[in-house]
Amino acid sequence: MAKDTRERIVTVARDLVHGASLAQVSTEDVCKAAGVHKGSLYHFFPSKNALGAAILDRNWDLMNAVLQEAFADDVGPLARIDRFVDSFAELLAGMRQRMGATPGCPLGGLAAEMAGYGDDARTQVTRILAGWTRYFTAAINEAKDRGEIDPGVDAGEAAMRLLAHLQGHALMAKAYDDPEALRRAKPGLRMLLGAGPAGG
């Protein structure tokens, strides 16, 4: 029962935060939407920052599952990156259908906000970003080995550029309320890697 209550609080809080920001969502908002008393919320989360950390971890679990599926090695490394972008766009489309508007990246906005909340939050954010870029780095190194991109490319730096580019397109998807804006990141990602267009 306690686990169910905690999960309900995190789920409700996540939806509220995606529609606004952690700073804009009050504990009263969360309690009302989750149907719990403040005592129950503070039993699981001693501060709003702790609740934000739980939301960020939940979102990383979701994104990591998408990454694992998209980066399966049944296709080439650059095709995996393209497939992830498509899966990311589909994730945003599903969230838009459920929430009524495109919320942007479920990690990016909250990670940027949480990074200013102290060392513990910054450590969590950097851990998550490292986990995300690890998929890109592995694919880029394989593309180098296969001669698909310049072997002199620094895979780690390139992975960070790809993630930054994707975050920009996620912001555009939110601003225009259009998940398809994310798919338009694919040509730019190829350009950042010095690779030809898909199928080329």
Secondary structure, DSSP 8 states (H G I E B T S, - for coil): -HHHHHHHHHHHHHHHHHHS-TTTS-HHHHHHHHT--HHHHHHH-SSHHHHHHHHHHHHHHHHHHHHHHHT-TTS-HHHHHHHHHHHHHHHHHHHHHHHSS----TTHHHHHHHTTS-HHHHHHHHHHHHHHHHHHHHHHHHHHHTTSS-TTS-HHHHHHHHHHHHHHHHHHHHHTT-THHHHTTHHHHHHHHT---TT-
